[in-house]
């Protein structure tokens, strides 16, 4: 024998004592962890059993033998109970107590009544085998996917122990080996197995600690993420400072409030934000007045301190105002951990008074514009009549004096001056938004290309006209002629800003999402409601730029910085009127000596983008005055085949126009009846309903308007073609004229120049 029984029992006693102390320490350190307490009891029972074997006598003592054998048997049961507790499975305490009592009674009976060593050995082996089977089942259920190597090793050890116990319990009696011969071998084997089992139990405890630690760290990360998400989604800005002025955390609202990008924030946090703060009166706060230093110095919270923070965005300075609150956050020992400051943005409230003043100024400007618009409409009507008379009679005079070069030159100058007056009237009407607007889906890129091509021949060679159209820019709903006029005006302004020096005028076209922060609020609301994006058009020059004083007045009508006779002061007011009429907005950036950028925003048109089409005329705009004046004049009074004595009735309260129209039409072979009084014209149609092939009437007349006259005449003869001429045409007039049955609404100055074409088309259509 390698060891005798007494030596092995002494060694077993010492090892079991160490095991009991180790598991008792674990149970005290981790009281909520199942297993170590039961394993401590199992080790103590093993000590009792070993003492019983040590004090074994022949014949066996009833009390010592029964208690020793019962302790050895119940020790394995308690070890299994510790495993179930560690695996967090239900503990059958009542059943275990019943089994322990039964085992004690059986061992007592097998000593006191039937003194049979085989029965005692059989009961011990049977109990241990059953417990091993139950433990194996519990481990298999706890780790069905075999992911825990510690449990897999314990299962293997349990299987080996089961086979060994079966061998000792069955093979030894069959072979006739006495207990005294196999007891040392059993003690040695199960001593080694017990040590391995204890080591694996310790590994399970370590695995559980690692698992609990990972779970605790994961829970901590989740709580920190939830806390961070909660703070980041607060509308109030939150900044968490460390006592050394460095910043630990800044939420999104605070980053926006301080005007810091993410990169700037990551750079600033280790050294502190270093922001300047202003008092409510706009003066810089001293250090002892700063909320952070007040909390740091006193340890008391600060409440409702109004602070201002200068913010520089793109070189432009602004001040954000906030209501600041702060408090100290201490650790469990009372030491300062953090200083937390919150900022509630009150910039809108702080600037309410200045905004109110600005709104009052805008109201006054709006009232002035409305008065000027009303004046413009009235002036345009009378002035257009005068211009129409001048243009028409100049054309008639040119036809009356053929071949006279000096007379033709003078008449040409008269017509040129009248046309310039007509363009001035058009600009006044565009400024007052009384031009007719016909919106269609427009490819803005085509307008840009065409306008820049048109202007290129009219600008000095040292000026570069550049344009860039980004791909997939959506169409907009616009009047292409007016959109072209906007580009002509902005481009011409850019060329003039260069002052004859080399430079560039650039046009950039792209698109933005409707909810982009760069889109003005009024355009953004329209885009979001319609579910479309915004089209952005930028015109930039490298000219002299503007001061703030000039920039604040560029949209005032008749305001100009050009010399007398070189500008009307209506170019930019016209641009503003057209852009606003199309539901857009305009922004201006300029610095003296750094050029100027006009940025126009329009809501995109619903529907798919227009396919790019080359060489398509999309508008009819005029280049700058120098180019228009240099173009040869084309007469619209060219001879046509004489009409077949069509009878035309013309009605106007201006007798000079009546005289002009009669001469124009009679020279073309028409029979003309003219009136200056509405009721007389209606009576003439009533007396001879079928005698007229066309009625052309002025719109703006005292008493009955042109539409009233048209309704009266169409009530007499519904098939009679009626046209209305006006010095200014609004959308409302177009709608009302169509509802009244009017065939066409003609702009008066254009109607005089192309009068014969209009009359011929309407007579033929009638």
C-alpha positions in Angstrom: 0.0 0.0 0.0 1.1 3.5 -0.9 -0.4 5.0 2.3 -2.0 3.4 5.3 -5.6 4.2 6.3 -4.7 6.4 9.2 -2.3 8.6 7.2 -4.9 9.1 4.4 -7.6 10.0 7.0 -5.3 12.5 8.6 -4.5 14.0 5.2 -8.2 14.1 4.3 -9.1 15.8 7.6 -6.5 18.6 7.0 -7.6 19.1 3.4 -11.3 19.2 4.3 -10.6 21.7 7.0 -8.8 24.0 4.5 -11.7 23.5 2.0 -14.2 24.4 4.7 -12.3 27.6 5.6 -11.9 28.6 2.0 -15.6 28.2 1.1 -16.6 29.8 4.4 -14.5 32.9 3.4 -16.2 33.0 0.0 -19.6 32.8 1.5 -18.8 35.7 3.9 -17.4 37.7 1.0 -20.1 37.0 -1.5 -23.2 36.3 0.6 -25.6 36.5 -2.4 -23.7 33.9 -4.4 -25.2 30.4 -4.0 -22.9 27.4 -3.4 -20.0 28.3 -1.1 -22.2 28.0 2.1 -23.4 24.5 1.1 -19.9 23.5 0.1 -18.7 24.6 3.5 -21.2 22.4 5.2 -20.3 19.5 2.9 -16.6 19.9 3.9 -17.6 19.9 7.6 -19.7 16.7 7.1 -16.7 15.1 5.3 -14.6 16.0 8.4 -17.1 14.3 10.7 -17.2 11.2 8.4 -13.4 11.0 8.3 -13.3 11.2 12.2 -15.9 8.4 12.3 -13.7 6.3 10.0 -10.7 7.1 12.2 -12.4 6.0 15.4 -13.9 2.9 13.8 -13.9 -0.2 16.0 -14.9 -3.8 15.7 -17.7 -4.3 16.3 -18.7 -0.7 15.3 -19.9 1.6 17.9 -23.5 2.4 17.3 -23.4 6.2 17.7 -20.0 6.8 16.2 -20.6 4.4 13.3 -24.1 5.8 12.5 -23.1 9.4 12.7 -19.8 8.9 10.7 -21.5 6.9 7.9 -24.4 9.4 7.8 -22.0 12.3 7.6 -20.1 10.8 4.7 -23.4 10.0 2.9 -25.1 13.4 3.5 -21.8 15.3 2.6 -22.3 14.3 -1.1 -26.0 15.5 -0.9 -24.9 18.9 0.5 -22.3 19.2 -2.2 -25.0 18.6 -4.8 -27.2 21.2 -3.0 -24.4 23.7 -3.3 -24.1 23.0 -7.0 -27.9 23.6 -7.5 -27.7 26.8 -5.5 -24.7 28.0 -7.6 -26.7 27.2 -10.8 -29.6 29.1 -9.4 -32.0 26.1 -9.4 -34.7 25.4 -6.8 -33.5 23.7 -3.6 -35.6 20.7 -2.4 -34.9 21.4 1.3 -37.7 19.4 2.7 -36.9 16.4 0.6 -33.2 16.6 1.6 -34.1 16.7 5.3 -36.3 13.7 4.8 -33.6 11.8 3.0 -31.0 12.7 5.7 -33.2 11.4 8.4 -33.9 8.2 6.5 -30.2 7.7 5.9 -29.4 8.2 9.6 -32.1 5.7 10.6 -30.9 3.1 8.1 -27.3 3.4 9.2 -28.4 3.0 12.8 -30.4 -0.1 11.9 -27.5 -1.5 9.9 -25.3 -1.3 13.0 -27.7 -1.9 15.9 -30.0 -4.4 14.3 -28.3 -5.9 11.3 -24.6 -5.5 11.7 -23.8 -5.7 8.0 -20.8 -3.9 6.5 -22.1 -4.7 3.0 -25.4 -3.0 3.7 -23.7 0.1 5.0 -21.4 0.2 2.0 -24.3 -0.4 -0.4 -26.3 2.4 1.2 -23.3 4.8 0.9 -22.6 3.8 -2.7 -26.2 4.0 -3.7 -26.7 7.4 -2.2 -23.5 8.8 -3.8 -24.4 7.4 -7.2 -27.9 8.9 -7.1 -26.5 12.3 -6.1 -23.9 12.1 -8.9 -26.6 11.4 -11.4 -28.7 14.3 -10.2 -25.7 16.6 -10.4 -24.9 15.5 -13.9 -28.5 16.2 -15.0 -28.4 19.7 -13.4 -25.2 20.6 -15.1 -26.5 19.4 -18.5 -29.6 21.5 -18.1 -27.7 24.6 -17.0 -25.3 24.5 -20.0 -27.2 22.8 -22.9 -24.9 24.4 -25.5 -21.7 23.5 -23.6 -20.4 27.0 -23.6 -19.0 27.0 -20.0 -15.8 25.0 -19.9 -15.8 24.8 -16.1 -19.1 23.0 -16.1 -18.0 20.7 -18.8 -14.9 19.7 -16.8 -17.0 19.2 -13.7 -19.4 16.9 -15.7 -16.4 14.9 -16.9 -15.1 14.6 -13.3 -18.5 13.6 -12.1 -18.7 10.8 -14.7 -15.3 9.5 -13.7 -16.3 9.6 -10.1 -19.5 7.8 -10.9 -17.7 5.0 -12.7 -15.2 4.6 -9.9 -17.8 4.4 -7.2 -19.7 1.9 -9.3 -16.5 -0.1 -9.6 -15.8 0.0 -5.9 -19.4 -0.8 -4.9 -19.9 -3.7 -7.3 -16.6 -5.2 -8.5 -15.0 -5.4 -5.0 -17.8 -7.6 -3.4 -17.9 -9.7 -6.5 -14.1 -10.2 -6.3 -14.4 -11.0 -2.6 -12.0 -8.2 -1.6 -12.5 -7.2 2.1 -13.2 -3.5 3.0 -9.9 -3.2 4.9 -8.0 -3.9 1.6 -9.9 -1.4 -0.6 -10.5 1.4 1.9 -7.0 3.0 1.5 -7.4 2.9 -2.3 -10.9 4.5 -2.1 -9.7 7.1 0.3 -6.8 8.1 -1.9 -8.8 8.1 -5.1 -11.7 10.2 -3.7 -9.2 12.5 -2.0 -7.7 13.4 -5.4 -11.1 13.6 -7.0 -12.3 15.8 -4.1 -9.4 18.2 -4.6 -10.2 18.4 -8.3 -13.8 19.0 -7.5 -13.0 21.8 -5.1 -10.7 23.4 -7.7 -13.6 23.3 -10.3 -16.0 24.7 -7.7 -13.5 27.6 -7.3 -13.4 28.0 -11.0 -17.2 28.1 -11.2 -17.1 30.8 -8.5 -14.6 32.8 -10.6 -16.7 32.3 -13.7 -19.7 33.6 -11.9 -17.8 36.6 -10.6 -16.5 37.4 -14.1 -20.1 37.0 -15.4 -21.5 39.2 -12.7 -18.7 41.8 -13.3 -19.4 41.8 -17.1 -23.1 42.2 -16.4 -22.5 45.0 -13.9 -20.2 46.8 -16.4 -22.7 46.3 -19.1 -25.5 47.7 -16.9 -23.2 50.6 -16.0 -22.6 51.3 -19.7 -26.3 51.1 -20.4 -27.1 53.5 -17.5 -24.3 55.9 -18.7 -25.6 55.7 -22.2 -29.2 56.4 -21.0 -27.9 59.3 -18.9 -25.9 60.6 -21.8 -28.9 60.3 -24.2 -31.1 62.0 -21.7 -28.7 64.9 -21.2 -28.0 65.2 -24.9 -31.7 65.4 -25.7 -32.4 68.1 -23.2 -33.4 71.4 -24.8 -31.3 73.2 -22.1 -27.5 73.2 -22.5 -25.6 71.2 -19.9 -21.8 71.5 -19.2 -20.1 69.3 -16.6 -16.9 70.8 -15.3 -14.2 69.1 -13.3 -12.7 71.1 -10.3 -9.6 72.0 -12.4 -11.8 73.9 -15.0 -11.5 71.1 -17.6 -14.8 69.9 -19.2 -16.0 66.4 -18.8 -19.3 66.5 -20.7 -21.1 68.9 -23.0 -24.5 68.1 -24.5 -25.7 69.0 -27.9 -27.8 72.0 -26.8 -24.8 73.5 -25.1 -22.6 72.9 -28.1 -25.1 74.7 -30.3 -25.4 77.5 -27.8 -21.6 78.1 -27.6 -21.3 77.7 -31.4 -18.8 74.9 -31.3 -18.4 72.1 -33.8 -17.7 68.6 -32.7 -14.0 68.9 -33.6 -13.7 72.2 -31.8 -15.4 70.7 -28.8 -13.0 67.7 -28.6 -10.1 70.1 -28.8 -11.5 72.5 -26.2 -12.6 69.9 -23.5 -9.2 69.0 -22.1 -8.3 72.7 -21.6 -11.8 74.0 -20.7 -14.2 75.8 -23.0 -12.6 79.2 -22.3 -15.7 81.1 -23.3 -16.2 84.7 -22.6 -19.3 85.6 -20.6 -21.2 88.9 -20.6 -23.3 90.4 -17.9 -26.9 91.4 -18.7 -25.7 95.0 -19.5 -23.3 93.6 -22.1 -20.1 94.1 -20.1 -17.6 91.3 -19.7 -18.0 89.3 -16.4 -15.2 89.3 -14.0 -13.9 86.0 -12.8 -15.6 86.1 -9.4 -18.9 86.8 -11.1 -18.7 83.7 -13.4 -21.2 81.0 -12.4 -18.5 78.2 -12.2 -16.2 80.2 -10.0 -19.1 81.2 -7.7 -20.1 77.5 -7.2 -16.4 76.5 -6.8 -15.8 79.2 -4.2 -19.0 78.9 -2.1 -20.2 75.4 -2.8 -23.7 76.9 -3.0 -25.9 76.6 -6.1 -26.4 79.7 -8.3 -29.8 80.3 -9.9 -31.2 82.3 -12.8 -28.0 84.2 -13.7 -28.4 86.0 -17.1 -25.2 85.5 -19.1 -24.3 86.4 -22.7 -21.8 84.4 -24.8 -20.2 85.9 -27.9 -20.4 83.4 -30.8 -18.5 83.8 -34.0 -19.8 81.8 -37.0 -18.2 82.3 -40.3 -16.4 85.5 -39.2 -19.7 87.1 -38.1 -20.1 87.7 -34.4 -23.4 87.3 -32.4 -24.3 87.1 -28.8 -26.3 84.2 -27.4 -28.1 84.9 -24.1 -29.0 82.2 -21.5 -30.4 81.8 -18.0 -27.6 79.9 -16.2 -28.0 77.7 -13.2 -25.2 75.7 -11.5 -24.6 73.4 -8.6 -21.8 71.3 -7.1 -21.9 67.5 -7.3 -20.0 65.8 -4.4 -18.8 62.2 -3.9 -19.8 59.9 -1.0 -17.0 61.4 1.1 -18.2 64.9 0.5 -15.4 65.8 -1.9 -16.2 67.9 -5.0 -16.5 65.8 -8.1 -18.2 68.0 -10.7 -19.7 71.5 -11.2 -22.8 71.3 -13.4 -24.0 74.3 -15.3 -27.2 74.5 -17.3 -28.0 77.1 -19.9 -31.6 77.9 -21.0 -31.4 79.8 -24.2 -33.3 83.1 -23.9 -31.8 84.8 -26.9 -35.2 85.2 -28.5 -36.6 86.8 -25.3 -33.5 89.0 -24.8 -33.8 90.3 -28.4 -37.5 90.8 -28.3 -37.3 94.5 -28.0 -34.9 95.0 -30.8 -37.0 92.7 -33.0 -40.0 94.7 -32.1 -38.2 97.9 -33.3 -37.2 96.0 -36.5 -40.8 95.0 -37.1 -42.0 98.5 -36.6 -39.4 99.7 -39.2 -40.5 96.9 -41.5 -44.1 97.9 -41.1 -43.2 101.5 -42.0 -41.2 100.3 -45.0 -44.1 98.0 -46.1 -46.6 100.9 -45.9 -44.2 103.0 -47.9 -43.9 100.3 -50.5 -47.6 99.8 -50.6 -48.1 103.5 -51.2 -45.4 103.5 -53.9 -47.0 100.4 -55.5 -50.4 102.1 -55.6 -48.8 105.2 -57.1 -46.8 103.1 -59.6 -50.0 101.5 -60.8 -51.7 104.8 -61.4 -48.6 106.4 -63.0 -48.0 103.4 -65.2 -51.4 103.6 -66.8 -51.1 107.3 -67.7 -47.5 107.0 -68.6 -48.0 104.0 -70.8 -50.7 105.9 -72.7 -48.2 108.7 -73.3 -45.4 106.2 -74.4 -47.8 104.3 -76.6 -48.7 107.5 -78.4 -45.1 108.5 -78.8 -44.0 105.1 -80.1 -47.0 104.8 -82.4 -46.7 108.2 -83.9 -42.9 107.8 -84.3 -43.5 104.7 -86.3 -46.2 106.4 -88.5 -43.8 109.3 -89.1 -41.0 106.9 -90.1 -43.4 105.5 -92.7 -44.5 108.9 -93.8 -40.9 110.2 -94.6 -39.2 107.3 -96.4 -35.6 107.8 -97.4 -35.0 110.8 -95.2 -31.9 109.8 -93.2 -31.8 112.7 -90.8 -35.5 112.4 -90.0 -35.2 108.7 -89.6 -32.3 109.1 -87.2 -34.3 111.6 -85.1 -37.3 109.3 -85.1 -35.1 106.4 -84.1 -33.8 108.4 -81.1 -37.4 109.3 -80.1 -38.4 105.6 -80.2 -35.3 104.6 -78.3 -36.0 107.1 -75.5 -39.6 106.0 -75.4 -38.6 102.4 -75.1 -36.3 103.2 -72.2 -39.2 104.9 -70.6 -41.2 101.8 -71.2 -38.5 99.7 -69.5 -38.6 102.0 -66.6 -42.3 101.5 -66.3 -41.8 97.7 -66.5 -39.3 97.9 -63.6 -41.7 100.1 -61.6 -44.5 97.5 -62.2 -42.2 94.6 -61.3 -41.2 96.5 -58.1 -44.9 97.0 -57.2 -45.7 93.4 -58.2 -48.2 94.4 -60.8 -46.6 92.5 -63.7 -48.5 89.5 -65.0 -46.9 86.3 -63.8 -47.3 83.0 -65.7 -45.6 80.2 -63.7 -44.5 77.0 -65.3 -42.0 74.3 -64.4 -38.7 76.0 -65.2 -35.2 74.5 -65.5 -33.2 77.1 -63.6 -29.9 75.8 -65.0 -31.1 76.5 -68.5 -32.1 80.1 -67.4 -28.6 80.5 -65.9 -26.8 79.3 -69.0 -28.9 81.4 -71.4 -28.6 84.6 -69.3 -24.9 84.3 -68.9 -24.5 83.6 -72.6 -26.6 86.7 -73.4 -24.6 88.9 -71.0 -21.2 87.6 -72.2 -21.3 89.7 -75.3 -22.2 92.9 -73.3 -19.5 92.8 -70.6 -15.9 93.9 -70.9 -13.3 91.3 -71.9 -11.5 91.5 -68.5 -14.7 90.3 -66.7 -15.1 86.6 -66.3 -18.7 85.3 -66.3 -18.6 81.8 -64.6 -21.4 79.5 -63.7 -21.8 76.1 -62.1 -25.0 74.0 -62.0 -24.8 71.1 -59.7 -26.5 67.9 -60.9 -30.1 66.9 -60.1 -31.2 70.4 -59.2 -35.1 70.2 -59.3 -37.3 72.6 -61.3 -39.2 75.5 -59.8 -42.5 77.1 -60.6 -41.6 80.5 -62.0 -42.1 82.9 -64.9 -38.9 82.3 -67.0 -38.9 85.9 -68.3 -38.9 87.4 -64.8 -36.4 84.9 -63.5 -34.1 85.9 -66.4 -34.6 89.5 -65.5 -33.5 88.8 -61.9 -30.3 87.2 -63.2 -29.7 90.1 -65.6 -30.1 92.6 -62.9 -27.8 90.8 -60.4 -25.2 90.1 -63.1 -25.2 93.7 -64.3 -24.8 94.9 -60.7 -21.9 92.5 -60.3 -20.2 93.8 -63.4 -20.7 97.4 -62.3 -19.3 96.6 -58.9 -16.0 95.7 -60.6 -15.6 99.3 -61.7 -13.9 98.4 -65.0 -11.2 96.3 -63.2 -10.6 92.6 -63.9 -12.7 90.3 -61.9 -15.3 87.5 -61.8 -19.1 87.3 -61.6 -20.0 83.7 -60.6 -23.3 82.0 -60.5 -23.8 78.8 -58.5 -26.9 76.7 -58.6 -27.6 73.8 -56.2 -30.3 72.3 -54.1 -30.8 71.8 -50.3 -33.2 69.8 -48.2 -36.3 71.7 -47.2 -35.5 71.4 -43.5 -31.9 72.5 -43.9 -30.9 75.2 -41.4 -29.5 77.3 -44.2 -32.9 77.7 -45.9 -34.8 80.8 -44.6 -37.7 80.0 -42.4 -40.4 81.2 -44.7 -39.1 79.1 -47.6 -38.4 76.1 -45.3 -42.1 76.1 -44.1 -43.4 76.0 -47.7 -40.9 73.2 -48.6 -41.7 71.0 -45.6 -45.5 71.5 -46.2 -45.1 70.5 -49.8 -42.6 67.7 -49.1 -40.0 69.2 -51.5 -36.5 70.6 -51.3 -35.2 74.1 -51.9 -33.3 75.5 -54.9 -30.4 77.8 -54.0 -29.0 80.3 -56.5 -25.9 82.4 -55.6 -24.5 85.3 -57.6 -21.1 86.4 -56.4 -18.8 89.2 -57.6 -15.3 90.1 -56.6 -16.0 93.8 -56.7 -15.7 96.6 -54.2 -18.4 95.2 -51.8 -20.7 97.3 -49.6 -20.7 98.8 -46.2 -23.4 97.8 -43.7 -25.1 101.2 -44.2 -25.3 100.7 -47.9 -26.3 97.0 -47.6 -29.3 98.0 -45.4 -30.7 100.2 -48.1 -30.0 98.3 -51.4 -33.7 97.2 -51.7 -35.1 100.7 -51.1 -36.7 101.9 -54.4 -34.7 104.7 -56.2 -31.7 104.2 -53.9 -28.5 104.0 -55.9 -24.8 104.6 -55.4 -24.1 105.3 -59.0 -23.6 108.6 -60.6 -26.6 110.7 -61.8 -28.0 109.3 -65.0 -26.3 105.9 -64.6 -28.9 104.1 -62.5 -32.6 104.2 -61.6 -32.3 102.6 -58.2 -34.9 100.0 -59.2 -32.8 97.0 -60.2 -32.6 95.4 -56.8 -36.1 96.4 -55.6 -37.3 94.7 -58.8 -35.2 91.6 -57.9 -36.8 91.5 -54.4 -40.3 91.9 -55.8 -39.9 89.1 -58.3 -38.3 86.7 -55.8 -41.0 87.3 -53.1 -43.7 87.1 -55.7 -42.4 83.6 -56.5 -42.5 82.6 -52.8 -38.7 82.8 -52.4 -36.3 84.7 -50.2 -33.0 86.6 -50.7 -30.0 87.0 -48.5 -27.0 89.3 -49.0 -23.4 89.0 -47.7 -20.9 91.7 -48.4 -17.9 93.4 -46.9 -16.0 96.4 -48.2 -13.3 95.2 -50.6 -14.4 91.6 -50.4 -17.1 91.4 -53.0 -20.8 90.7 -52.7 -22.9 87.5 -52.7 -26.7 87.4 -53.4 -28.3 84.1 -52.4 -31.8 83.3 -53.7 -33.9 80.5 -52.3 -37.0 79.1 -54.1 -39.2 76.1 -53.2 -38.7 73.3 -55.6 -41.6 72.3 -57.9 -43.4 69.0 -57.0 -42.8 66.1 -59.3 -39.7 64.6 -61.0 -36.7 66.7 -62.1 -36.7 68.1 -65.6 -34.5 66.2 -68.1 -31.6 68.4 -69.3 -32.4 69.8 -72.7 -29.8 71.7 -74.8 -30.4 74.7 -77.0 -33.9 75.5 -75.8 -35.1 79.1 -75.4 -36.5 79.3 -72.0 -37.1 83.0 -71.5 -37.2 86.4 -73.2 -35.1 88.9 -71.3 -33.2 92.0 -72.4 -29.5 92.5 -71.8 -28.2 95.6 -70.1 -29.2 98.9 -71.5 -26.0 99.4 -73.5 -26.6 96.1 -75.4 -30.3 96.8 -76.0 -29.6 100.3 -77.3 -26.9 98.9 -79.7 -29.3 96.4 -81.4 -31.0 97.5 -84.6 -34.6 98.5 -84.2 -37.1 96.1 -85.9 -40.4 97.6 -86.9 -43.5 95.6 -86.1 -45.5 97.8 -88.6 -44.2 95.9 -91.6 -46.7 95.8 -94.5 -49.0 92.9 -94.5 -51.8 92.0 -97.0 -54.7 94.4 -96.4 -57.5 93.2 -94.3 -60.9 92.5 -96.1 -62.4 95.7 -94.6 -62.8 94.1 -91.2 -64.7 96.5 -88.9 -62.9 97.2 -85.6 -64.4 99.1 -82.7 -61.8 100.9 -80.4 -62.7 102.4 -77.1 -60.3 104.5 -74.9 -60.8 107.6 -72.8 -57.5 109.0 -74.1 -58.3 110.9 -77.3 -54.6 110.8 -78.4 -54.6 107.0 -78.4 -58.0 107.0 -80.2 -56.5 109.2 -83.0 -53.3 107.0 -83.2 -55.2 103.7 -83.3 -57.6 105.0 -86.0 -54.6 106.0 -88.2 -52.7 102.7 -87.6 -55.7 100.5 -88.5 -57.0 102.5 -91.4 -53.5 102.5 -92.9 -53.7 98.7 -92.8 -57.1 98.6 -94.6 -59.4 98.1 -91.6 -62.6 100.0 -91.1 -62.4 101.6 -87.7 -65.0 103.1 -85.4 -63.6 104.8 -82.3 -65.3 106.0 -79.1 -64.1 107.9 -75.9 -67.4 107.2 -74.0 -68.3 103.7 -72.9 -72.1 103.9 -73.2 -71.9 105.2 -76.7 -69.7 102.2 -77.7 -72.2 99.8 -76.1 -75.1 101.5 -77.9 -73.2 101.1 -81.2 -72.9 97.4 -80.7 -76.5 97.1 -79.6 -77.7 98.9 -82.7 -75.6 96.7 -85.0 -74.6 93.5 -83.2 -73.1 91.8 -86.2 -71.4 94.8 -87.8 -68.1 94.5 -85.8 -65.5 91.8 -86.2 -63.4 93.0 -83.1 -63.9 95.2 -80.1 -60.7 96.5 -78.4 -61.3 98.5 -75.2 -59.1 100.1 -72.6 -59.4 98.7 -69.1 -58.9 101.6 -66.7 -61.6 104.1 -67.6 -63.8 106.2 -65.3 -67.3 104.9 -64.8 -67.5 101.6 -66.6 -64.2 99.6 -66.7 -63.1 97.7 -69.8 -64.5 94.5 -68.2 -67.9 96.1 -67.6 -67.9 97.1 -71.3 -66.9 93.7 -72.4 -69.7 92.0 -70.3 -72.3 94.4 -71.8 -71.2 93.8 -75.4 -71.0 90.0 -74.9 -74.4 90.0 -73.5 -75.6 91.5 -76.8 -73.5 89.3 -79.1 -71.8 86.4 -77.3 -69.7 85.5 -80.4 -68.1 89.0 -80.7 -64.3 88.9 -80.1 -63.4 91.4 -77.3 -59.9 92.2 -76.1 -58.9 94.5 -73.2 -55.7 96.6 -73.1 -54.1 97.9 -69.9 -51.0 99.7 -68.8 -50.5 97.1 -66.0 -51.8 93.6 -65.8 -52.3 91.7 -62.6 -53.2 88.0 -62.0 -56.6 89.1 -60.7 -57.2 91.0 -64.0 -56.3 87.9 -66.0 -58.7 85.8 -64.1 -61.6 88.3 -64.2 -61.1 88.9 -67.9 -61.2 85.1 -68.7 -64.4 84.8 -66.5 -66.0 87.7 -68.4 -65.3 86.0 -71.8 -62.5 88.4 -73.0 -60.4 86.8 -75.7 -57.0 88.4 -74.7 -55.5 90.9 -72.2 -52.8 93.0 -73.9 -50.1 95.0 -72.3 -50.7 98.5 -73.8 -47.2 99.5 -74.9 -46.6 96.1 -76.5 -50.0 96.3 -78.1 -49.2 99.5 -79.8 -45.9 98.2 -81.2 -47.4 95.0 -82.4 -50.9 96.3 -82.8 -51.6 95.1 -86.3 -50.4 91.6 -85.4 -52.8 91.5 -82.4 -55.7 92.8 -84.4 -55.1 90.4 -87.3 -54.9 87.4 -85.0 -58.0 88.3 -83.1 -60.0 89.1 -86.3 -58.9 85.9 -87.8 -59.7 84.0 -84.7 -63.2 85.6 -84.5 
